[in-house]
Amino acid sequence: MKALIATGQREAAVALADISMPRPQPGEVLVKVAAFSVNRGEIFLLENSRVGVRPGKDIAGVVVQSAAHGGGPVAGQRVVGHPEAGGWAEYAAVPVSSLTPVPDSVPVVQAAALPLAGLTALRLLRTVGDVTGRRILLTGASGGVGHYVTELAANAGAEVTAVTSSAARGQQLIRLGAVAVIHDIAAADGPFHVVLESTGGKNLPLALDRLAHRGTLIWFGQASRCPATLSFFDIRDGPGSVTIRQFSYYDFDTPYGEDLAILVRLVATGRLHPEIGRVADWSGTATTLTDLYQRRIRGNAVLTIS
C-alpha cells in the first residue's frame, strides 16, 4: 500500500512510499482510509523526525477487517478514528477503543476533521467545568481547536471573547457564538473567569493579567514556540489568587472512541460545525503542511485519498 512517511527534511517533510499493509493486533480493526486531517502539532513533530516515521492521528474511512475477537465496528461500517500514528496511508490499524461509527449524514471530510482538534476542545471544556454564564478569553482562536471551543462553549452558555489575527478570521467565530473577536490580547475587556491560552510567549502573561480574582488559566499550547515568563509580583498585584493549569488532551481516562461518538452526534444533529479551511488530494500534503505552518489555512485542513 502507499503511505506518507517522514523525509527528515524541513521542506517537503513527507513523501509517498510503498510499504507493507498493517496487521491489526487483537482489539484493532483495519480501516481503508478515505480522508485524514493534519494538525500543527504534527508539523512540529516532523521538524525533528527521523526518516521513515509515519505520522497521522486523524482518519475517517471504512472498516475492511473487524477485530479478531469481536466487538467494535464491523466490516463495511463508516468510522472516524484516532490512532497513535500511521494514519496518513491507504490503510490503518486502529484500536476499537479509539474509533466510532459515522452515520451517512456526516460527510467523510467533516468526520476526518474531528479527532485531535475536537477531542482537545471537548476535553478542555470538560476540564473547565460548568461554563454557563462564565466569561472566557480564548487565544489562538482561528485554528481548528478554537472553532470547536467557541461553538461548544457558546452553546453551553459561556460568553466567549476570541483572540485571532485578523478580522476575516474572526467572522466565523462570531457566527459560531463568540460575543467578541479581538486581534490583540491587550484589547481584551476583562476580567475573565477563565482564560484558555494556546500561544505562549508574551501572550500568556498578558492573558493572565486579564483573569478575574480566583479565576483559572488553562495553558493548552504554545503556538508561538516562545517560552513564557510569569512574575509572582505581577500576579499578586493584578488578579491575585489564581489557578494555572497545564492541559493535555490525552491525559484522560475516557477512551477516544467515547468522546468521538459525542462529537459525531453533535455534528449529525447540527450542533457542531467543523471549520475546514482546505480540502485537497493527499498528493498535496507537503504543500498543505507548509501552508498550515505559515497560518495560511483557517480551521482544519483535510486531505482525501483518491
C-alpha positions as CSV (number, residue, x, y, z in Angstrom):
1,M,0.0,0.0,0.0
2,K,1.0,3.7,-0.2
3,A,1.7,5.8,2.8
4,L,3.2,9.2,3.7
5,I,6.5,8.9,5.6
6,A,8.8,11.5,7.1
7,T,11.7,12.6,4.9
8,G,13.7,14.2,7.6
9,Q,13.7,17.5,5.6
10,R,12.2,20.8,6.6
11,E,10.8,21.4,3.1
12,A,8.7,18.5,1.7
13,A,8.6,16.9,5.1
14,V,6.7,13.9,3.9
15,A,6.7,11.8,0.7
16,L,4.6,8.9,-0.6
17,A,6.2,5.4,-0.2
18,D,5.2,1.8,-0.8
19,I,5.1,-0.1,2.5
20,S,3.5,-3.3,3.8
21,M,-0.1,-3.5,4.8
22,P,-0.7,-3.1,8.6
23,R,-1.5,-6.2,10.5
24,P,-4.2,-5.4,13.1
25,Q,-3.4,-6.6,16.6
26,P,-6.1,-8.1,18.9
27,G,-8.6,-5.3,19.6
28,E,-7.8,-3.5,16.4
29,V,-9.7,-3.1,13.1
30,L,-8.3,-2.4,9.7
31,V,-9.6,0.8,8.1
32,K,-9.5,1.8,4.5
33,V,-8.7,5.5,4.9
34,A,-10.8,7.9,2.8
35,A,-9.6,11.2,4.4
36,F,-7.3,12.4,7.1
37,S,-6.8,15.7,8.9
38,V,-3.4,17.3,9.5
39,N,-2.6,19.3,12.7
40,R,0.0,21.9,13.6
41,G,1.3,19.7,16.3
42,E,2.2,17.0,13.8
43,I,4.1,19.6,11.8
44,F,6.2,20.4,14.8
45,L,7.0,16.7,15.3
46,L,8.0,16.3,11.7
47,E,10.6,19.1,12.1
48,N,12.9,16.8,14.1
49,S,11.6,13.4,13.0
50,R,13.8,10.6,11.8
51,V,13.4,9.4,8.2
52,G,10.6,6.8,7.8
53,V,8.4,7.8,10.7
54,R,4.7,7.5,9.8
55,P,2.6,10.4,11.1
56,G,-1.2,10.6,11.2
57,K,-3.7,10.7,14.1
58,D,-7.0,11.8,12.4
59,I,-8.7,9.5,10.0
60,A,-12.1,8.6,8.5
61,G,-12.9,5.7,6.3
62,V,-14.5,2.3,6.1
63,V,-13.7,-0.8,8.2
64,V,-12.5,-3.6,5.9
65,Q,-11.5,-6.1,8.7
66,S,-13.2,-6.2,12.1
67,A,-11.4,-7.0,15.3
68,A,-10.2,-10.6,15.6
69,H,-12.1,-11.4,18.8
70,G,-15.2,-9.5,18.0
71,G,-16.5,-6.2,19.3
72,G,-16.3,-2.8,17.7
73,P,-17.4,-1.7,14.2
74,V,-17.8,-4.5,11.6
75,A,-16.6,-4.6,8.0
76,G,-18.4,-2.1,5.8
77,Q,-19.1,0.5,8.6
78,R,-18.0,4.1,8.1
79,V,-15.8,5.2,11.0
80,V,-13.7,8.0,12.4
81,G,-10.6,7.1,14.3
82,H,-7.7,8.5,16.3
83,P,-4.7,6.1,16.0
84,E,-1.5,6.8,17.8
85,A,0.3,7.2,14.4
86,G,0.3,5.9,10.8
87,G,-3.0,7.3,9.6
88,W,-1.7,9.1,6.6
89,A,-2.0,6.0,4.5
90,E,-4.3,4.0,2.4
91,Y,-5.0,1.6,5.3
92,A,-4.6,2.0,9.1
93,A,-4.9,-0.4,12.0
94,V,-6.9,1.4,14.8
95,P,-7.8,0.2,18.3
96,V,-11.6,-0.4,18.7
97,S,-11.5,2.0,21.7
98,S,-10.2,4.8,19.5
99,L,-12.9,5.0,16.9
100,T,-16.6,5.3,16.5
101,P,-19.2,4.7,13.7
102,V,-20.2,7.6,11.5
103,P,-23.7,7.9,10.1
104,D,-24.3,8.5,6.4
105,S,-25.5,12.1,7.2
106,V,-21.9,13.1,8.2
107,P,-19.6,13.6,5.2
108,V,-16.2,11.9,5.4
109,V,-14.3,15.2,5.2
110,Q,-16.2,16.5,8.3
111,A,-15.6,13.3,10.2
112,A,-11.8,13.4,9.4
113,A,-11.6,16.9,10.9
114,L,-13.0,15.9,14.3
115,P,-10.4,13.8,16.2
116,L,-7.5,15.7,17.6
117,A,-9.0,19.2,17.4
118,G,-12.4,18.1,18.5
119,L,-11.2,15.9,21.3
120,T,-8.9,18.7,22.6
121,A,-11.8,21.2,22.6
122,L,-14.3,18.8,24.3
123,R,-11.8,17.8,27.0
124,L,-10.6,21.3,27.5
125,L,-14.1,22.4,28.4
126,R,-14.6,19.3,30.5
127,T,-11.6,20.5,32.4
128,V,-13.1,23.9,32.9
129,G,-16.3,22.5,34.2
130,D,-19.6,24.4,34.1
131,V,-19.2,27.4,31.8
132,T,-22.8,28.7,31.9
133,G,-22.6,32.5,32.3
134,R,-18.8,32.4,32.6
135,R,-16.7,34.9,30.7
136,I,-14.0,33.0,28.7
137,L,-11.0,34.5,26.9
138,L,-9.7,32.2,24.2
139,T,-6.4,32.8,22.4
140,G,-5.3,31.3,19.1
141,A,-9.0,31.0,18.3
142,S,-8.8,30.8,14.5
143,G,-7.4,27.2,14.4
144,G,-9.4,24.0,14.4
145,V,-9.4,23.8,18.2
146,G,-10.5,27.4,18.6
147,H,-13.5,27.0,16.4
148,Y,-14.7,23.9,18.3
149,V,-14.1,25.5,21.7
150,T,-16.0,28.6,20.6
151,E,-19.1,26.8,19.4
152,L,-19.2,24.2,22.2
153,A,-18.7,26.9,24.9
154,A,-21.2,29.3,23.4
155,N,-23.8,26.5,23.1
156,A,-23.2,25.8,26.8
157,G,-24.0,29.4,27.8
158,A,-20.5,30.9,28.0
159,E,-19.5,34.4,26.9
160,V,-16.5,33.8,24.7
161,T,-14.1,36.5,23.7
162,A,-11.9,35.1,20.9
163,V,-8.4,36.4,20.0
164,T,-7.4,35.9,16.4
165,S,-5.0,37.5,14.0
166,S,-7.4,39.2,11.6
167,A,-11.0,40.4,11.1
168,A,-11.5,37.9,8.3
169,R,-10.6,35.0,10.6
170,G,-13.0,36.3,13.2
171,Q,-16.1,36.4,11.2
172,Q,-16.8,32.7,11.5
173,L,-16.2,32.8,15.3
174,I,-18.9,35.4,15.6
175,R,-21.3,33.2,13.7
176,L,-20.3,30.3,16.0
177,G,-21.3,32.3,19.0
178,A,-18.4,34.4,20.2
179,V,-19.6,37.6,21.8
180,A,-16.5,39.5,20.8
181,V,-13.5,39.0,18.5
182,I,-10.3,40.9,19.1
183,H,-6.9,40.9,17.4
184,D,-4.7,41.8,20.4
185,I,-4.9,40.5,23.9
186,A,-4.3,44.0,25.2
187,A,-7.7,44.9,23.9
188,A,-9.5,42.2,25.9
189,D,-12.2,43.7,28.1
190,G,-11.6,41.7,31.3
191,P,-11.8,40.4,33.8
192,F,-12.5,36.8,32.7
193,H,-13.5,33.9,34.8
194,V,-11.5,31.6,32.5
195,V,-8.6,32.1,30.1
196,L,-7.8,29.3,27.6
197,E,-4.3,30.1,26.4
198,S,-2.6,28.3,23.4
199,T,0.1,30.8,22.1
200,G,2.6,31.1,24.9
201,G,5.4,33.7,24.8
202,K,4.4,37.3,25.7
203,N,0.7,36.5,25.3
204,L,0.5,34.2,28.3
205,P,1.3,36.9,31.0
206,L,-0.9,39.4,29.1
207,A,-3.8,36.9,29.2
208,L,-3.2,36.1,32.8
209,D,-3.4,39.8,33.7
210,R,-7.0,39.8,32.5
211,L,-8.0,37.0,34.7
212,A,-10.5,37.6,37.5
213,H,-9.6,37.1,41.1
214,R,-9.7,33.3,41.8
215,G,-10.1,32.7,38.1
216,T,-8.4,29.9,36.2
217,L,-6.0,29.9,33.3
218,I,-5.6,26.7,31.3
219,W,-2.5,26.5,29.2
220,F,-3.0,24.1,26.3
221,G,-0.5,25.1,23.7
222,Q,2.5,27.2,22.7
223,A,1.9,28.1,19.1
224,S,4.4,31.0,19.2
225,R,7.2,28.5,20.0
226,C,8.4,31.0,22.5
227,P,8.8,30.4,26.3
228,A,6.6,32.4,28.7
229,T,7.9,34.2,31.8
230,L,5.5,34.9,34.7
231,S,6.1,37.2,37.6
232,F,4.8,36.4,41.1
233,F,4.6,40.1,41.8
234,D,2.5,40.9,38.7
235,I,0.1,38.2,39.7
236,R,-0.1,39.3,43.3
237,D,-0.7,43.0,42.3
238,G,-3.0,42.0,39.5
239,P,-5.6,39.2,39.6
240,G,-4.3,38.0,43.0
241,S,-5.2,34.4,43.8
242,V,-5.5,32.4,40.6
243,T,-5.2,28.8,39.3
244,I,-2.9,28.0,36.4
245,R,-3.2,24.5,34.9
246,Q,-1.4,22.8,32.1
247,F,-3.7,20.7,29.8
248,S,-3.0,17.7,27.6
249,Y,-6.0,16.2,25.7
250,Y,-4.6,12.6,26.1
251,D,-4.4,12.8,29.9
252,F,-8.0,11.4,30.4
253,D,-9.4,8.0,31.4
254,T,-12.2,8.2,28.8
255,P,-11.4,6.3,25.6
256,Y,-11.1,8.4,22.5
257,G,-13.9,6.4,20.9
258,E,-16.5,7.5,23.5
259,D,-15.7,11.2,23.1
260,L,-15.5,10.8,19.3
261,A,-19.1,9.5,19.5
262,I,-20.2,12.6,21.3
263,L,-18.6,14.8,18.6
264,V,-20.1,12.8,15.7
265,R,-23.6,13.1,17.4
266,L,-23.2,16.8,17.7
267,V,-22.3,17.2,14.0
268,A,-25.1,14.9,12.9
269,T,-27.6,16.9,14.9
270,G,-26.4,20.2,13.6
271,R,-25.0,21.4,16.9
272,L,-21.3,21.4,15.9
273,H,-19.9,22.6,12.6
274,P,-16.3,21.7,11.7
275,E,-14.5,24.6,10.1
276,I,-12.5,23.2,7.2
277,G,-10.2,25.7,5.6
278,R,-8.8,23.4,2.9
279,V,-9.7,20.1,1.3
280,A,-7.1,18.6,-1.1
281,D,-5.9,15.4,-2.5
282,W,-3.2,13.8,-0.4
283,S,-0.6,14.2,-3.1
284,G,-0.5,17.8,-2.0
285,T,0.1,17.0,1.7
286,A,3.6,18.6,1.8
287,T,2.2,21.9,0.5
288,T,-0.7,21.8,2.9
289,L,1.7,21.2,5.8
290,T,3.7,24.3,4.8
291,D,0.6,26.5,4.4
292,L,-0.7,25.3,7.8
293,Y,2.6,26.1,9.4
294,Q,2.5,29.6,7.8
295,R,-1.0,30.1,9.1
296,R,-2.5,30.4,5.6
297,I,-5.3,28.0,6.4
298,R,-8.1,28.8,8.8
299,G,-9.6,25.9,10.8
300,N,-8.8,22.3,9.8
301,A,-7.0,21.0,6.7
302,V,-8.3,17.7,5.3
303,L,-6.6,15.5,2.7
304,T,-8.6,12.9,0.7
305,I,-7.2,9.7,-0.7
306,S,-8.3,9.2,-4.3
